[in-house]
Every structure is written in structure tokens, then in C-alpha cells.
Amino acid sequence: MNLELEMTPTNFAVDIGMTNIDLILETEHSQIMRMLPNKHPEPEDQMRQAMGAVEGYLQSGMTIGVTGGRFRLLPDEVDGFKVQKVNEMLALGLGGLALSERRSGLVVSAGTGVAMVSAVDDQVEHVTGSAVGGGTLLGLSRIILGTDDVDEIDRLALAGDAAAVDIMLSEAVGGEVGRLPAKANAVNLGKLDRENDFSRENLAAGLVRLVAQVIAVIAINASDAAGMKDIILVGHLMDLESIRDEIDLVGEFYNRNFVIPENPGFGTVMGVLEVLKRD
């Protein structure tokens, strides 16, 4: 890995996800972000994979901040480096606020699974979550589309039309319902029970809409319950343009502000970095 660092690293943060391991190596003037596929089942091996990705750049005596997965099982030291374990919900809240440059909001981690926290400055509280997330999209796509490649799923969905597989309000009741226009869907994938001939593109679009809508609607309800105006979405699911488009559509229907910051996949690991810098 050629990081081309000119300055001595000051902080190294790790987020061990179920699918990916996210890293941020910070120097005095820059931050290097990297996502790795999680290749190991055991926390210490996952840590060594992360450390190996920046081999030669870690300095003796550095403390490595870590969260995610089964990070609680890690020892206090791995291969001579001190390990600082950071509460995952705290990291999510702090990271979401840092990336979005806000002081408060409902921060949603949309990864393999979904967690939602209310965050005000350094006060973070878990609100709810969703078992429907990126893992759901990959699993259903593997069975229905014959692929679990995220880039392929995204390309297919962008080329498809979810209305071809969903039952729309215009079809179900002949028009709008409350604030939802006739072009909104009434039943996700409802036409699969009636017809058989669907393109992979349209099926992908329907799967993406299903997952995105579940997350967005739960987030709206959670933000209302927590008294939060902004909904900040992070996690690698937000890397997909098709997911972002569907999230935006829900925001349009419900007149809610969804904030998707730059580099959303690094939200939680950014929070680990925030903790390291404060300690």
C-alpha cells in the first residue's frame, strides 16, 4: 500500500464491520481512508488485517482506536500496539456529526445492518435500528438476480424501473393517499405474485427501493421520536447511487431533510478518530 505520507502518522482508527473493515490513518495534514473486505472471523485477526494494510507506517507506541463487530473481545494490546476500544454508538454519532459538519441530528449507519442514534455535540443515545440493510440487499440479490456484487446491483438498479415490479398507488387505489402521490408505490415487489417475466434491471430497482424505503421511513419515525430535525445517513450502503436516489425520493414525499455527507462509508470510523483526538 503506497500511502505517500510525508508526515508521521498521529492516529489510526479502525471500524470492524460484518462485511468490511474501514480504516483512517491520520497525519498532521491529511487523512487516508481505506475500506478492506473483512476476511477473518476472529477480532484479533481482523485487527492484524487492518494493521497489515498500513504496515510500515504505524509508529511504535501508537494507540489504535477500534470499534465494530466483536471489538470488545480484543485484548488491550495487539502485536505491541495499545488498543483503545470505542463504544460503537458513540463512534457512529460523533462520526456522523463530524462528516456532516453539524452539531445535532439523527445519525443512521446503513451498512450490513442499520443502527440509528440521536447525537447532540458529544451526547449520543441509541434510538433504534433496522434488520433490513445492506446485508438484506446482497442476500436477496444473490437469490433473485444471481449476483451479490454491489457495483453490478447498483448499475442494474439505475437502469431499471421499480414501478415494473411494485404495485403503485395509482394501480392500487387510483390516485394519491394523504401526502403520498399516485406515483408512490403501495406494495414493494407486489407484481412478482402476478407475473413472471421481469428484467434483472427492474428487479434490482425494486430490491433497492425496498431496502432504501424501510431504512428511510424508520429513520423519519426515529427522528421524530428523538426530536431531531436532520437525518444524517452514513455507512457503505450510501455509496450506492441507486440507494441515494430512493432515499431522496422518500424525503421528497415526506418533506424531510436527509443529509448524506461526503465519504459516508467512513462515518463510524471517523467517530473513532474523533475519540482518539479528544483523549
N, C-alpha and C positions, 0 to 999 in steps of 0.2 A: 504494500500500500504506500504510494508516494504522496504524502501529505504536504510536502514542500513547506514545512514550518520554519519560519525564521526566528521565532521566539520560543522560549522554554514553555512547555505546557504548564498551566496553572491549575486546571481542574479537569477531571474525567468523570462523566456521568453515563450511567447505563440503565436502560429500561428493558427488562426481560419480558417480552410478550409471548403469548402462546404460539404465534406464527413467526414473529420477527424479533430481533434484538436491535434496539436503537441506541446509538452512541452519540455523544457530543464530547469532543476534545477541544478544550478552550485554551487559548493562549492570551497574552496581554492584549492583542489587537484583532484576534479573529476567532471564529468558531468553525470547527469542522464537524459536519453531521454525516452519519452513515447508518444505513439500515442493512442488517445481516439476516439471512434466513436462520431461524433457530434450529440447529442441527442436533441438539443434545437434550436428553430428558432430565438430567440432574443439574441442580443450580450451580455447583462448583465448575462443572464442565462448561456450562453456559457462560459463566464469568470468564473462564480461560479463553473461550472463543472470542469474547468481546475484547479481552486484553491482547489476544494474538493479533487482532485486526489493527492495533496501533503499536505493535511490537517495535521496540527501539525508540519510542517517543515518550513512554512513561518514565518519570523520574523517580529515583529512589526516595522513599519517604512520603510519596504522594498518597492521599486518601482517595479511594474510588467510591463515589456515591452510586447506590444501586436501589432499584425498586422493581416491582413487577414479578409475576409468576410466584414461585416459591422462594422469594428472596429472603424470607425470614429464616430459612434453614441454612443460610450461608454462615460460615464461621466469621469471626471478627477480623480474620486476616487470610488472604489467599496469595500464595506464592510471594510472600514478603510485603504485600501491599495491604494497608489497612482498609477495611470495608465499612462504609457508613451506610446503614440501612435507613431508607427514607420511606415513610408512610406513603402508599401509592395514591390515596385520595388527596393527600396534601400536595404531592407532586403534580397530580392532574390539575388541581385548582390553581396552584402558583404558575404552572407552565402555561395553562390556557390564558391566564391574565397577562403574562409576560409576552406571549406571542401576539395577542390581540391588542396589546397596549391599552388595556382597560383596568379599572380598579375594582370592578364587580361584574358578576354575571353568572349564569348557569353554564358550567363547563361540561361538555359532553365528550367523552372519549369513545369514539367509534372505531373500534378495532375488530378483533375476532369476536369479542363480546362488547357490551356497551355499559359504561358507568356514567353517572351524572352527579355532579356536586355543585353546591352553591359556594361561591367564593367572593369574599369581600376583603380586599387587601390580603392579609395573611391568615384570615379566618376562613377555614374550609370545612364544609359539612356534607357528608354523603346524603343524597336525596333519594335516588332510585337508580334504575338501570333497565336494560333490556337484554334478554337472552337471544333476541334476533339481532344479528350484526353481520360482520364480515364473514364469520365462520359459516353462518347460515347461507349467505350468498354463494360461497365457494362450494359448500356441500350440495345445495340444490342444483347449482350449475354443473357440477360433475355428473349428477344423475340425469339431468334434463338436457343439458347442452353437450355433454361429453367432454367438458374441459373444466379445469379449475385454475386456469391461467388468468390472472386478474386483468392483464392488458388485453387479452382476447375478449374476455367478458365485457370490458369497457367498450371496446371497438364495436362489438356486436350490438350492445345496447344503444349506443349512439346512432347506429344505422337502423335501428328498429323502431317500432311504434307500439307502446304498451296498450293502446286502445284496441289493438287487434286481438289481444288475449284477455283484457279486462272487460267486465261489463260496466259500461259508463252510465252515469246518471241519466243522460238523455235517452238511453236504451231501457233503463230500469223504471224510471218514473216520468219520462218525457220532458224533463226540464231541471231547473235548479232546485236545490234544497237548502233553505236557510242561506248562509253565506257562500255555500258551495255552488259554483256554476255548473251548467249542464255538461261541460267538458271534463268535469272531475269524474273519477271512477267510483263506482258503487261497490264492486266486488273485484278484488285482486285475483287475477288468473281465472275468473269466473267462466270464461268461454271454453276453458280446457275440458269442462264437463259436457260440452255440447258439440264440439267439433274436434277434428283430429289433425288437420293439415295446418301447421304453424311453422313459420320460418324460425331458424335459430336466432335471427336478429330480433324478431318480435318477442320471442320467449325470453331472451336476455333482457330486453327492455322491461318486460313485465316483472321479472325477478328483481331487477334493480329497483323498480318502483315499489315493490312490496317491502323490501328491506328499508329503503330510504323513508318511506311513509311511516312505518312503525316507529323508527327512531325519532323522526321529526315530530310526530303527534305526541309521543310520550314526553319529548323534551318540552313541548309547549305546555302541557299539563304540569310538568315538574317545575317549570319556570314560574308559572302562576302560583303554584303551591309554595314556592320558596320566595316569592315576591321579587323575582329577578326580571329586569327588562330585556337585557341582551342574552342571547343563547349563543355560546361560543363552541364551535364544533372542531375538535381535533381528532387525531388518530388516522391511520393509513387508509381507512375506508374513504376519507375525504380527499385522498389523492385522485380518486376516480371522477372524471368529468361527468359521467352519467349520473353518479350519485349526487354530486353537487347540483346538477340541473334539477333533479327531482326534489331535493331539499328546498331549493329556491322556489319551486312551484308550490310546495306546501306553505312556505312563508307568504307567497302571494295570496293564496286562498284565505289564510287566517290573519293577514296583515301583521305578521311578526317579523322581527329582525333577527335573521340568522347570520352570525359572523364566522367566516371561515378564513383564518389568518394564513399568511404565507408559511410554507413548510408545516402543514397541520399534523403530519405524521409524527412530528418530534415534540408534541405538546407535553407529554408526561416526562420524557427525559429532560426537557427544558426545565421542568419543575424541580427535578433532582439537582440540576445545575444551580438553580436559584437557592436551594437549601445549602449547597456547598459554599456558595459565595457569601451567604449570610452568617455561616458558622465560623 
